[in-house]
Amino acid sequence: MASLFESLTIRSVRLKNRIIVSPMCQYSSTDGFINDWHLVHLGSRAVGGAAAVMTEATAVSPGGRISPGDLGIWKDEHIEGLKRVTDFIATQDAIPGIQLAHAGRKASHQVPWKGGEALTKEEGAWPTIAPSAIAFKEGEPAPGEMSIEEIRDCVVQFRAAAERALRAGFKIIEIHGAHGYLINEFLSPASNKRKDTYGGSFENRTRFLVDIVESIRHVWPQDHPLFVRISATDWTSDGWNGDDSVMLGKLLETKGVDLLDCSTGGNISGVRIELKPMYQVPFAERIKKETSLLSGAVGLITTAAECEKIIAEGKADVVFLARQLLRDPYFPLHAAKELGVDVPWPEQYQRAKK
């Protein structure tokens, strides 16, 4: 039996294999509502054999959207549409998961196919917030530095989003603390220059995330897993790094987090990263080896052999796949065949299995 297709139980949730559909922004919502595009996009990956299917970054407030097309969960009206999708995912023996997010200073941007630049006033731009009033890159509007009251309000927004996620049928929550969005901005000394209890020391810079984790755990069932996605390094000497990530893992394991999803970068503009297959896997391996948390590997993982190597060699507990699953929604089924594992196919597709 290939290691990639061994099951994994996290709290009460059983993953039938180690492949998780990574959150992938679709920029296709109106007012945060899920629609038929999302049903087909997420549903086809469930049909394709993934163990868990994560929504894209789902905004906990309108101001927390990256773009006007982002998915949202800031009001009860969003629940019904999300429930339709989670119900379908569950029929395919896959676990529905949601990534809760706030874009911070990287909010209020155009969708990628319209250039991805900061929105203008004429395009409907909205004010952005961050731990410090530092723009992500030159030429963009500076965000407003969050007051303590605004920080507390944002924690409440994450908690309310978690309550809605439960009602919508999700079984896994992932908190988005990566890629230069709000939580990542608090974590990194490169973007957090605060002088109060939310800035300066490691303890202070991690406080916002810890507050969110504790608040969500208060309403999220104890038998439901809680993941956190991090950027394990800023790829700069003066930013967040791998040692910080290990320290954070050791802190979060005491707060009810089950798994760290280990991505990198995105918080500092212009950083050059040497991209190569599995280049981020060593960060997941460190978390797995130096903390008691489960770890997830991401980043330029494109083949069944690579996935199997990561799991079989104990470098991570799961692999999060994104672009490869855009290319091939049925990658898990194809990977199973390549690795000599017989896995169930949907009854409707049985005649094509051989």
JOQUIWO-V116194 format. One record per helix or strand of 2 or more residues. SS is the DSSP state (a for helix, b for strand). FROM is the first residue (numbers start at 0). TO is the last residue. If there is no record, write none. Layout:
ss->{SS SS}
from->{FROM FROM}
to->{TO TO}
This chain:
ss->{a b b b a b a a b a a a b b a b a a a b a b a b a b a a a}
from->{2 7 12 18 35 51 61 75 94 103 111 120 128 143 147 171 181 201 206 224 241 258 280 293 303 317 322 330 346}
to->{4 9 14 20 46 58 63 90 100 105 113 122 129 144 166 176 186 204 218 230 251 262 289 296 311 320 326 337 351}
